[in-house]
Amino acid sequence: MSARIQVVIIGGGTAGWMTAATLAMSFAGRLADVTLVESEDIGTVGVGEATVPHIRFFNQKLGIDEADFIRRTNATFKLGIEFRDWGRIGDSYIHPFGDFGHDIDGLPFHQYWAHATRGGADGLPKLEDCSLPIVAARDNRFTPPLEDPRSIGSTYSYAYQFDATLYAAYLRDYSEARGVVRIEGRVDAVEQSAGGIDAVRLADGRRIAGDLFIDCSGFRALLIDGALKVGHEDWSHWLPCNAAWAVPTANAGALTPYTRATAREAGWQWRIPLQHRTGNGHVFSTRFTDPETARAVLMDNLEGEALAEPRMLRFRTGRRDRQWVGNCVAIGLSAGFLEPLESTSIHLIQLAIGKLIELFPSGGVFDPADAAEFNRAMALEYDRVRDFLVLHYCATERDDTPFWRYMRTMTLPSSLTEKIAEFRERGIVASYREGMFLPASWLAVYYGQRIMPDRVNPLIADITMATSRAHVTRVAAACASAAKAMPLHEDYIGRIKAAA
């Protein structure tokens, strides 16, 4: 084995080039040589345009300038996700990338709000009014958070909405400038031995050998499934949506700093505003509707002119039994897929890359313990994301279609049942060392879909109702004032573009 590990990435797209960029920044020229194999003839999914705040830190670690990134990927800013018609038809709530108020005397703010509502909600601000990112999003305003922890302006984060194809191209330029070698070609065969994968052969006969192979080939999963036959855990019982139509439209109306997910008869529809267009899609279950009906639902509910014919994607929800086997690591859609309801796909890619860097084989020696730890951590991350997504479906009062009747009555994962029971009983959201969604995320869905705690913290129950109401009113006023001082989202982006 050579002194430097030969890493071969199969597949480009967001997963492949995010992986290549990180390896280039971390190891290329020292511990590893990186080769990426992709074919122009094979398209990428390319609809994962919405992200969660962790992507900011990924870009920062690569040393990417935010303004340059915003300009080159037609990106917009994202303060959260609006959910329409999920609890009941006519409902609307936002899952914010930030807190509801701030803790008071070491006790969660939402407990004060819940206590205040015990005396009646008349004249009391809504819980959403006590979240600065929600108030700003509703008014289409944006500015980065402040660093002063004493300010309400520090109580939120943000993510991006961008053109995934442009982002992959951006990272390709970054990677190739740092030594990553790109090979154009289609993988035709995989050579294996007792030690794992030895090489891949391309359709034109070229042989690409390596020490570590990373499967970023998307749903095709050429290595982890096609060659290694690793099993797949099927989650269609809990997440039965298995197809989506996607179509871009011209922008219409204000440039919103949030993604929208609107519940439909047999699934839901996304809306993701970018600078140059809006991404739209309808995720649906073929058990409860047919593709042509689902297509019509999407096309009948667009806000702008369609810029192309819609295209359909098919998928299955779940994850691989193992994502690291021998000298092969699956990252991205080859490792598993959870529908894009909470924009988690790119974050799961990012988590896998970070874990791979942490456990990178020293001197080319593959320790089974490293693979076992990688598989343990990633399985847990996928499981907890699954539970959060399922919560949106099961916490519904809708019974107007067979799809929603099934979702509200299906058997839930025991881990989710326990979490809901804990919140109903005491208003507590468990915080984990691993798991991407913080308590505020769970609170947004619980309260947004009318799951309320039966009792509040005894220390809060002991204070006067007037004190709780005063806390809530004061926080809501601070959020309204801070949001009003922000520029419009579109104007903030305009300043970035003008400064080029």
Order of alpha helices (4+ residues) and beta strands (2+ residues): beta-alpha-beta-alpha-alpha-beta-beta-beta-alpha-alpha-beta-alpha-beta-beta-beta-beta-beta-beta-beta-beta-beta-beta-alpha-beta-beta-beta-beta-beta-alpha-alpha-alpha-alpha-alpha-alpha-alpha-alpha
